[in-house]
Amino acid sequence: RKTKCPLDMVGMDFETPHALRGKTPAEITEEDQPVDSALVFGLYLEGCKWCQESWQLAESDPKVLFCSLPMVLLIPVLKSDLRRFPSYSAPFYRVSTRQGPLSSTGRSTNFVMW
């Protein structure tokens, strides 16, 4: 509503903010709070891990299925302004089972976004 753009023209970009590295959600101050985006925490990766040194996805450790993801900053932008870089488009679910009743779009109701 603020920018008056049609919702179907909006996509989600993301960053893993280096300034917040190592902070817990309780340690986030008012100055750290984004204005037009959202900090998301408590996410887990399945079948891979987040490499703190290279700041990207890496092979998971042996016998480790789930790994936590650092805080992610979700930034709404026009789809035409999305950054282009090598990436992996993975589905994001609310629960690890990915099951649930199907919605009118044919996806599980536990599906959140790509």
C-alpha positions in Angstrom: 0.0 0.0 0.0 2.8 2.3 0.8 4.3 2.2 -2.7 1.0 1.6 -4.5 2.5 -1.3 -6.6 0.3 -4.2 -7.7 1.0 -7.2 -5.5 1.5 -9.5 -8.5 4.4 -7.3 -9.6 6.2 -7.7 -6.2 8.9 -10.3 -5.5 11.0 -11.1 -2.5 14.7 -10.5 -2.5 16.8 -11.4 0.5 20.1 -10.8 2.3 21.8 -12.3 5.3 22.8 -9.1 7.1 26.5 -9.2 8.1 25.8 -6.5 10.7 23.6 -8.9 12.6 25.9 -11.8 12.5 26.0 -13.7 15.8 23.1 -11.7 17.3 20.1 -13.5 18.7 16.6 -12.1 18.2 16.6 -10.8 21.8 19.7 -8.7 21.0 18.2 -6.9 18.0 17.9 -3.2 18.9 15.4 -0.7 17.4 18.2 0.7 15.2 18.7 -2.8 13.7 15.0 -3.1 12.8 14.4 -2.8 9.0 11.9 -0.2 7.8 10.4 -1.8 4.7 11.5 -5.4 5.1 11.4 -8.2 7.6 14.0 -10.0 9.7 13.2 -13.7 9.7 14.8 -16.2 12.2 14.2 -19.7 13.3 14.4 -21.3 9.8 16.1 -24.7 9.2 17.7 -26.2 6.2 17.2 -29.8 5.2 19.9 -31.7 3.5 22.5 -28.9 3.4 24.0 -26.4 5.8 24.9 -22.7 6.0 28.7 -22.1 5.8 29.6 -19.2 8.1 33.0 -18.8 6.4 31.8 -18.5 2.8 28.3 -17.2 3.7 26.6 -19.6 1.4 25.0 -23.1 1.3 27.3 -26.1 1.6 27.2 -29.8 1.9 25.7 -31.0 5.2 27.8 -32.8 7.7 27.5 -36.6 7.8 24.4 -37.8 9.6 23.0 -34.3 10.1 19.7 -33.7 8.3 18.6 -30.3 9.7 20.8 -27.2 10.2 19.7 -23.8 11.4 19.9 -20.8 9.0 21.1 -17.4 10.2 18.7 -14.5 10.3 17.5 -13.5 6.8 16.3 -10.1 5.7 13.3 -10.4 3.3 13.0 -7.4 1.1 10.0 -6.7 -1.1 11.0 -5.4 -4.5 9.5 -5.1 -7.9 10.0 -8.4 -9.9 11.8 -6.3 -12.5 14.3 -5.1 -9.9 15.2 -8.5 -8.4 18.9 -9.1 -8.3 20.2 -11.8 -10.7 22.8 -14.1 -9.3 23.5 -17.9 -9.2 20.9 -19.2 -6.8 18.9 -22.3 -5.9 15.2 -21.9 -5.8 13.9 -24.1 -2.9 10.4 -24.4 -1.5 9.8 -23.0 2.0 7.4 -24.8 4.2 6.0 -24.1 7.7 6.6 -27.7 8.9 9.2 -30.3 7.9 6.7 -32.9 6.8 5.5 -30.7 3.9 2.2 -32.4 4.2 -1.2 -30.8 4.6 -4.4 -30.3 2.8 -4.1 -28.8 -0.7 -5.2 -25.3 -1.3 -7.1 -24.0 -4.3 -3.7 -23.5 -6.1 -2.9 -27.2 -5.7 -0.1 -26.7 -3.3 0.1 -27.9 0.3 -1.3 -25.3 2.8 2.1 -25.6 4.6 3.8 -24.1 1.6 4.9 -20.5 2.2 7.0 -19.4 -0.8 9.8 -20.2 -3.2 
